């Protein structure tokens, strides 16, 4: 394994509030080595990452390039309103608890948007110390891009939801722009039902004709879908294996949908 890793060009480090994982692709993405790391509670993510560099298999002979996918609060701006000189001020105004973080951003040209997000300074230092070439990305970027392309299928308006790490990411598109994008902190079925129907009504979607698509680690999914179908005629679960034509990454245990999307779609 170490010899194989040494020849790889890039490692992906996925960092969420309480989860950490590493993955490396080979054979043009057909084979992916995925290694979750057991995060110690009560210890900073930077300290956990330092420990991972001592013990994680994929980090013993890592490549010189890294993609760091960060689950962080996101400030979404229309690309025509983006100003690099003011983005940090705007972000810290929206999220005032980020004084110890570095504000970064990703331009999403296919969505005419810029996603600003934050990375803990100590965490960023650990990453920068170990890799010659590092790119930071908001964790949701590949999911947004992929489901944006799916939104063009058929004529009905669509609302999407991605469940992960006790979060519900809800978003919708109109042509080449976000129509709605927000995150709700919950993994409880009643709360998820409330937020989804609230957004549905806010967007004035049609309960008989328009569609809701949900993907990810959904707690009590049978109950959630049963409740949703009391109100919406077209509520569906996205099956990653069907979504990605049975790509090998869909068979990797515990791999989140955002990582699957990254490796299948390549961005």
C-alpha positions in Angstrom: 0.0 0.0 0.0 2.7 2.4 0.9 4.5 2.0 -2.5 1.2 2.5 -4.3 0.4 5.7 -2.3 3.9 7.1 -3.0 3.0 7.2 -6.7 -0.3 8.9 -6.3 -0.6 12.5 -7.3 -3.2 13.8 -4.8 -4.7 13.0 -1.5 -8.2 14.2 -0.5 -8.6 15.2 3.2 -12.2 15.5 4.2 -12.8 17.5 7.4 -16.1 18.0 9.1 -17.0 19.0 12.6 -16.5 15.6 14.1 -15.3 13.4 11.3 -12.0 13.1 9.4 -11.0 10.9 6.5 -8.4 10.5 3.8 -8.7 9.1 0.3 -6.5 8.5 -2.8 -7.7 7.6 -6.2 -5.9 5.5 -8.9 -6.7 4.0 -12.2 -8.4 7.2 -13.3 -10.7 7.1 -10.3 -11.8 3.5 -10.7 -10.0 2.5 -7.5 -10.2 4.7 -4.4 -8.4 4.0 -1.1 -10.6 5.4 1.7 -9.5 5.6 5.3 -11.8 7.1 8.0 -9.9 8.4 11.1 -11.4 8.0 14.6 -11.6 11.5 15.9 -11.0 12.0 19.6 -13.7 14.2 21.2 -12.6 17.1 23.3 -9.5 17.5 21.2 -9.2 20.1 18.4 -9.4 18.9 14.8 -5.9 20.3 14.2 -4.6 18.0 17.0 -6.5 15.1 15.6 -4.9 15.7 12.2 -1.5 15.9 13.7 -2.1 12.5 15.3 -3.4 11.1 12.0 -0.1 12.0 10.3 1.6 9.6 12.8 -0.9 6.7 12.5 -3.1 6.9 9.4 -1.9 4.5 6.7 -2.6 6.9 3.8 -0.6 9.6 5.4 2.6 7.7 5.9 3.8 8.3 2.4 1.4 10.9 1.1 1.6 12.7 -2.2 2.9 16.3 -2.3 -0.6 17.6 -3.4 -3.7 17.7 -1.3 -7.3 18.6 -1.8 -8.9 19.6 1.6 -12.7 19.4 1.5 -14.0 21.4 4.5 -17.4 21.3 6.0 -17.8 24.9 7.1 -20.4 27.7 7.3 -20.8 29.1 3.8 -21.6 32.6 2.6 -22.9 32.4 -0.9 -22.6 35.5 -3.1 -23.6 36.1 -6.8 -20.4 36.2 -8.8 -21.2 39.7 -10.1 -21.2 41.0 -6.5 -18.0 39.3 -5.5 -15.1 41.6 -4.3 -12.0 39.9 -3.0 -11.2 43.0 -0.9 -14.5 42.8 1.1 -15.2 39.0 1.2 -13.6 38.5 4.6 -15.5 41.4 6.2 -18.8 40.2 4.8 -18.1 36.6 6.0 -17.1 37.6 9.5 -20.2 39.9 9.7 -22.4 36.9 8.8 -20.5 34.4 11.0 -18.9 36.5 13.9 -17.6 33.4 15.7 -14.8 32.9 13.1 -12.0 35.2 14.5 -9.6 32.2 14.8 -10.3 31.1 11.2 -8.9 32.0 7.8 -11.6 33.0 5.3 -11.3 31.4 1.9 -13.5 31.2 -1.1 -14.3 29.0 -4.2 -15.6 30.5 -7.4 -18.4 28.3 -8.9 -18.6 29.7 -12.5 -21.2 27.2 -13.7 -23.5 28.5 -10.9 -22.5 32.1 -11.2 -21.7 32.1 -7.5 -18.8 32.4 -5.0 -18.8 30.3 -1.9 -16.9 31.8 1.0 -16.0 29.6 3.9 -13.6 29.4 6.9 -10.8 27.1 7.9 -9.3 27.0 11.4 -5.9 28.7 11.3 -4.2 25.9 13.3 -5.7 23.3 11.1 -4.6 25.1 7.9 -1.1 25.3 9.3 -1.0 21.6 9.9 -2.0 20.9 6.3 0.3 23.5 4.8 3.2 22.1 6.7 2.8 18.7 5.2 2.0 19.4 1.5 3.7 21.4 -1.2 0.5 22.1 -3.1 -2.8 22.5 -1.2 -6.2 23.4 -2.5 -9.1 24.0 0.0 -12.7 23.5 -1.1 -16.0 23.8 0.5 -17.3 20.2 1.1 -20.6 20.7 -0.8 -19.1 22.0 -4.1 -19.2 18.6 -6.0 -22.7 17.9 -4.7 -24.0 21.3 -5.9 -22.4 20.9 -9.3 -23.6 17.4 -9.9 -27.2 18.0 -8.7 -27.3 21.3 -10.6 -26.8 19.2 -13.8 -29.5 16.8 -12.7 -31.9 19.7 -12.3 -32.1 20.1 -16.1 -33.6 16.6 -16.4 -37.3 17.0 -17.2 -39.4 20.1 -16.9 -40.4 20.0 -13.2 -38.8 22.3 -10.6 -36.6 20.4 -8.1 -35.6 20.8 -4.5 -32.6 18.9 -3.2 -31.5 17.9 0.3 -28.2 16.3 1.4 -28.1 14.8 4.9 -24.7 14.4 6.6 -23.1 14.8 10.0 -26.3 16.0 11.7 -26.9 18.6 9.0 -29.5 19.0 6.3 -28.2 20.9 3.3 -31.2 22.2 1.2 -30.8 23.9 -2.2 -32.5 24.5 -5.5 -31.5 26.0 -8.8 -33.0 28.1 -11.5 -31.1 27.8 -14.8 -27.5 28.6 -14.0 -28.0 30.0 -10.5 -28.9 29.1 -7.0 -32.5 29.7 -6.2 -32.1 28.7 -2.6 -29.2 27.4 -0.5 -29.2 26.9 3.3 -28.0 24.6 6.0 -30.1 23.3 8.9 -28.5 21.7 12.0 -30.6 18.6 12.6 -30.9 14.9 12.2 -34.3 14.5 13.8 -37.1 13.5 11.5 -39.7 16.0 12.7 -37.2 18.9 12.3 -36.1 17.7 8.8 -39.8 17.4 7.7 -40.5 20.9 9.0 -37.5 22.5 7.3 -38.1 20.7 4.0 -41.7 21.7 3.8 -41.0 25.2 5.0 -38.5 25.7 2.1 -40.9 24.0 -0.3 -43.6 26.5 0.6 -41.1 29.5 0.6 -40.1 28.6 -3.0 -43.8 28.2 -3.9 -43.2 24.8 -5.4 -46.2 22.7 -6.5 -46.9 19.7 -4.3 -48.4 17.7 -7.2 -46.0 18.5 -10.0 -42.5 19.5 -8.6 -39.9 17.2 -7.1 -38.0 16.7 -3.9 -34.8 14.6 -4.0 -33.0 13.5 -0.9 -29.6 11.8 -0.6 -27.0 11.0 2.1 -27.0 9.5 5.6 -30.7 9.9 6.4 -31.8 8.9 9.9 -35.1 6.9 9.9 -35.4 7.4 6.1 -38.6 5.3 5.8 -40.5 7.4 8.3 -39.2 10.6 6.8 -40.3 9.6 3.3 -43.6 8.4 4.5 -44.3 11.7 6.2 -43.1 13.7 3.1 -45.4 11.7 0.8 -48.4 12.9 2.8 -47.7 16.3 1.5 -45.7 15.9 -1.7 -46.5 13.7 -4.6 -43.0 13.4 -6.0 -40.5 12.9 -3.1 -37.6 10.6 -3.9 -34.5 9.1 -2.4 -31.3 9.3 -4.5 -29.6 5.9 -4.7 -25.8 6.6 -5.2 -25.3 3.3 -7.0 -28.0 4.1 -9.5 -27.0 7.8 -9.7 -23.4 6.9 -10.6 -24.1 3.8 -12.7 -22.7 1.3 -10.1 -19.3 3.0 -10.0 -16.9 1.2 -7.7 -16.8 4.1 -5.2 -20.5 3.5 -4.4 -19.5 0.1 -2.8 -17.0 1.7 -0.4 -18.4 1.4 3.2 -19.1 4.7 5.0 -17.9 6.8 2.1 -20.1 10.0 2.1 -22.0 11.0 -1.0 -19.9 14.2 -1.5 -16.7 12.2 -1.8 -18.4 9.7 -4.2 -19.5 12.7 -6.3 -16.0 14.2 -6.3 -14.4 11.0 -7.5 -17.1 10.1 -10.1 -17.5 13.6 -11.5 -13.9 14.7 -11.0 -14.6 18.1 -9.4 
